[in-house]
Amino acid sequence: QVHVVDSGGGLVQPGGSLRLSCRASGSIFSIYFMGWYRQAPGKQRELVASIFFSGGSTNYVDSVKGRFTISRDNAKNTVYLQMNSLEPEDTAMYYCNVRLRAASSGYWGQGTQVTVSS
């Protein structure tokens, strides 16, 4: 069993920054992929940023490129999402997804709320 805990959300003014953290624990031999998804009210969940643990390649949705940075700590089975220049449109519940292999839907964190508002 794999347990995923995501944290770091909060209320921030436009232009501000937040750092989200996601840690996976449990029966883990190796991690294939960790990603941050977000879902705003009335919208579909979208993949915001992702990282492949082997090699460290990253991907971002166009709307956050240049503002968000995803990074990992392999030893801690942890991924971070540094979010800068936050905009009201970034307001959403952010969820971490952890996959131990490619053909897997993975495991989800409980979500952490990010609200960008003045």
N, C-alpha and C positions, 0 to 999 in steps of 0.2 A: 504494500500500500504506500502511496506517495501523498504527502501532505504539503500543500502550497499555501504560503502566507504572504499576502501583499499588503503594503502599507505606504504611508507617506503623503496621502492626499490631504486636502484642506482648502481653505478659502484664501484666495490671493487676488490682488488687484491686477488689472491689465498691465502687461509689461513685466510682471513679476516672475519668480522662478519657484519651482518645486522639484524635489527629487523623490521618485518612487522607488521602493525596494520590493523585491520578490525573492523569497527563499524557499527552496524545495528540500524536503527531508523525507526519510523513510527508506524503502527498499529501492535504492538507486545505485546502479552500477556505473552508468554514464548517462549524461544528458545529451540529447540530439539537438534540441531547439528550445528556446524560451522566447516568448513574445508578449507584448502588451497590446491588448485590445481595449477599445472604449465603446461605450454605448450611451448616447444621449436620449432623453425622452422622445419617443415617437420615431426614433431612427434605428437602423440596423446596426448591429455590432460590427465594427471595422478593426482591421489589424493596423495598428499605428506604427509599431516598430518591432523588429525581431532580430535575433542573433543566433547563429549556429555555433554551438560550443566548440566543435572541432574546426579550427581555422579562424573563427571569429568574424565571419562575414555578416554584414548587417543589411537590413532593408528598412525603408521608411515610406510611409504614405506621403504623397507630394505635399500635402498641407502642413506637414511638420518639418520638412527638410530644412536644415539650417538652424532650426530652433531646438529640436530634441536630439538627445544623444543616448543611445543604449550601450551599456557595457556589462561585462560579466566578471565574476570572481569564481573561477572553476573550483577552487578548493572549498569554497563555502556554498557551492550550488546556488549562487545568488546572482540576480540580474538587477541592474539599476536603470532607471529612465530619468535622465536629467532634462528637465523641461524649462526652457528659457523663453523670454518674450511671449509669455502666455497671453492668449486672446480669449475673449468671451466664448468664441466658437470651440474652444478646447474643453469647455465645461461638459463633463460626462462622468459616468462611473468607469473606472479603469480596472481591467481584469488581467491578471497574469495567467499565461498558459504555458505549461511545461510538457514537453514530449520527450519520451525516452527513445523513441525510434520514429522513422519517417512516416510509416503507415499507421498513424495513431492520432486519435483526437486529443489525446493528452489529458492533463489534469488542470483544474482551474482553481485559482484563488477565490476568496470571498468577495473581492472587489474593494476599491478604495475611491472615495468620491473626490473629484477635483472640481472646484467651482471658481471661475474667474469672473469677478464682478467688482465694480467700484462702489 
